[in-house]
Amino acid sequence: MDYKDTHVTTAVRGTIGYISLEYLSTGKSSEKTDVFGYGVLLLELITGYRVKGILNDRKVETLVDADMEGNYVEDEVEQLIQVALLCTLSSPMERPKMSEVVRMLEGDGLADRWEEW
């Protein structure tokens, strides 16, 4: 729920690493704070570990969890990583809406959004 839609305030809750910086610093959540957490989750599912500095390493095979034993389509995993990275942009205004994330996962608009970034 957008913080503007309620008068109730609470302390920041969540797991460190999944919480966006703007939520930590202001205590105000939005749909973009959820998008951030979703992006972190996608990166962890793909790699099997907590991801830091993933953008600098462009080799998909080094990012994918070794337990996958090569049982994945590299192009699809690369697209998932791109979606996850867009979801975890530091600026909430630059992150996609969840409806855009769903469209990108369905194969619509990711290339344009990634190129734009």
Sine and cosine of phi, psi and omega as CSV:
sin_phi,cos_phi,sin_psi,cos_psi,sin_omega,cos_omega
0.00,0.00,0.72,-0.70,0.04,-1.00
-0.91,0.42,0.68,-0.73,-0.06,-1.00
-0.86,0.51,-0.40,0.92,0.00,-1.00
-0.96,0.29,-0.30,0.95,-0.08,-1.00
-1.00,0.02,0.07,1.00,-0.02,-1.00
-0.54,-0.84,0.43,-0.90,0.08,-1.00
-1.00,-0.10,-0.13,0.99,-0.05,-1.00
-0.98,0.19,0.74,-0.67,0.09,-1.00
-0.86,-0.51,0.59,-0.81,0.03,-1.00
-0.68,-0.73,0.22,-0.97,0.07,-1.00
-0.95,0.31,0.39,-0.92,0.04,-1.00
-0.89,0.46,0.75,-0.66,0.02,-1.00
-0.78,-0.62,0.56,-0.83,0.06,-1.00
0.59,-0.81,0.00,-1.00,-0.02,-1.00
-0.99,-0.14,0.80,-0.60,0.04,-1.00
-0.83,0.56,0.68,-0.73,-0.05,-1.00
0.97,-0.24,-0.48,0.88,0.03,-1.00
-0.98,-0.22,-0.18,0.98,-0.07,-1.00
-1.00,-0.08,0.77,-0.64,0.01,-1.00
-0.94,0.34,0.43,-0.90,-0.05,-1.00
-0.89,0.46,-0.61,0.79,-0.03,-1.00
-0.93,0.38,-0.52,0.85,0.05,-1.00
-0.94,0.33,-0.67,0.75,0.03,-1.00
-0.88,0.47,-0.65,0.76,-0.10,-1.00
-0.99,0.14,-0.50,0.86,-0.06,-1.00
-0.94,-0.33,-0.39,0.92,-0.09,-1.00
0.97,0.24,0.13,0.99,-0.02,-1.00
-0.96,-0.27,0.85,-0.52,-0.01,-1.00
-1.00,-0.10,0.31,-0.95,0.06,-1.00
-0.44,-0.90,0.04,-1.00,0.05,-1.00
-0.89,0.45,-0.43,0.90,0.00,-1.00
-0.95,0.31,-0.44,0.90,0.08,-1.00
-0.93,0.36,-0.56,0.83,0.06,-1.00
-0.94,0.34,-0.63,0.78,0.03,-1.00
-0.87,0.49,-0.65,0.76,0.03,-1.00
-0.86,0.51,-0.78,0.63,0.01,-1.00
-0.86,0.51,-0.62,0.79,0.03,-1.00
-0.90,0.44,-0.66,0.75,0.02,-1.00
-0.89,0.47,-0.68,0.73,0.04,-1.00
-0.88,0.47,-0.68,0.73,0.03,-1.00
-0.87,0.49,-0.70,0.72,0.04,-1.00
-0.85,0.52,-0.70,0.71,0.00,-1.00
-0.88,0.47,-0.64,0.77,0.02,-1.00
-0.93,0.37,-0.61,0.79,0.03,-1.00
-0.90,0.43,-0.61,0.79,-0.03,-1.00
-0.96,0.29,-0.69,0.72,-0.15,-0.99
-1.00,-0.07,-0.44,0.90,-0.04,-1.00
1.00,0.09,0.07,1.00,0.05,-1.00
-0.50,-0.87,0.19,-0.98,0.03,-1.00
-0.93,0.36,0.74,-0.67,-0.15,-0.99
-0.99,-0.16,0.77,-0.64,0.12,-0.99
-0.66,-0.75,0.73,-0.68,0.03,-1.00
0.92,0.38,0.45,0.89,-0.08,-1.00
-0.91,0.41,-0.46,0.89,-0.07,-1.00
-0.89,0.45,-0.53,0.85,-0.03,-1.00
-0.95,0.31,-0.36,0.93,-0.04,-1.00
-0.97,-0.23,0.96,-0.29,-0.13,-0.99
-1.00,-0.06,0.10,1.00,-0.03,-1.00
-1.00,-0.06,0.96,-0.27,-0.08,-1.00
-0.83,0.56,-0.66,0.75,-0.07,-1.00
-0.89,0.46,-0.43,0.90,0.03,-1.00
-0.99,0.13,-0.26,0.97,-0.03,-1.00
-1.00,-0.06,-0.46,0.89,-0.09,-1.00
-0.98,0.21,0.66,-0.75,0.03,-1.00
-0.78,0.63,0.80,-0.60,-0.01,-1.00
-0.86,0.51,-0.45,0.90,0.02,-1.00
-0.91,0.42,-0.26,0.96,0.06,-1.00
-0.95,0.31,-0.33,0.94,0.06,-1.00
0.76,0.65,0.61,0.79,0.05,-1.00
0.98,0.22,0.10,0.99,-0.02,-1.00
-1.00,0.06,0.92,0.40,0.03,-1.00
-0.36,-0.93,0.31,-0.95,0.05,-1.00
-0.99,-0.11,0.91,-0.42,-0.14,-0.99
-0.84,0.55,-0.68,0.74,0.00,-1.00
-0.88,0.48,-0.64,0.77,0.00,-1.00
-0.93,0.37,-0.65,0.76,0.03,-1.00
-0.91,0.40,-0.64,0.76,0.04,-1.00
-0.87,0.49,-0.64,0.77,0.04,-1.00
-0.91,0.41,-0.64,0.77,0.05,-1.00
-0.88,0.47,-0.66,0.75,0.03,-1.00
-0.89,0.45,-0.67,0.74,0.03,-1.00
-0.88,0.48,-0.71,0.71,0.03,-1.00
-0.87,0.49,-0.71,0.70,-0.01,-1.00
-0.88,0.48,-0.67,0.74,0.01,-1.00
-0.92,0.40,-0.62,0.78,0.07,-1.00
-0.90,0.44,-0.61,0.79,0.01,-1.00
-0.92,0.39,-0.43,0.90,-0.09,-1.00
-0.97,-0.26,0.32,0.95,0.07,-1.00
-0.85,0.53,0.58,-0.82,-0.08,-1.00
-0.91,0.41,-0.52,0.85,0.01,-1.00
-1.00,0.00,0.86,-0.51,0.00,-1.00
-0.87,0.49,-0.51,0.86,-0.01,-1.00
-0.93,0.37,-0.43,0.90,0.00,-1.00
-1.00,0.06,-0.31,0.95,0.01,-1.00
-0.94,0.34,0.54,-0.84,0.06,-1.00
-0.95,0.30,0.36,-0.93,0.17,-0.99
-0.96,0.27,0.36,-0.93,-0.02,-1.00
-0.88,0.47,-0.56,0.83,0.04,-1.00
-0.89,0.45,-0.57,0.82,0.07,-1.00
-0.94,0.34,-0.62,0.79,0.04,-1.00
-0.86,0.51,-0.72,0.69,0.01,-1.00
-0.86,0.51,-0.70,0.71,0.01,-1.00
-0.89,0.46,-0.67,0.75,0.02,-1.00
-0.90,0.44,-0.65,0.76,0.03,-1.00
-0.91,0.40,-0.45,0.89,0.07,-1.00
-0.99,0.10,-0.04,1.00,0.09,-1.00
0.99,-0.16,0.27,0.96,-0.07,-1.00
-0.89,-0.46,0.92,-0.40,0.15,-0.99
1.00,-0.04,-0.09,1.00,-0.04,-1.00
-0.91,0.42,-0.72,0.69,-0.05,-1.00
-0.85,0.52,-0.68,0.73,0.01,-1.00
-0.91,0.42,-0.71,0.70,-0.03,-1.00
-0.91,0.42,-0.66,0.75,-0.01,-1.00
-0.92,0.40,-0.69,0.72,0.01,-1.00
-0.88,0.47,-0.65,0.76,0.02,-1.00
-0.88,0.48,-0.65,0.76,-0.04,-1.00
-0.95,0.31,0.00,0.00,0.00,0.00
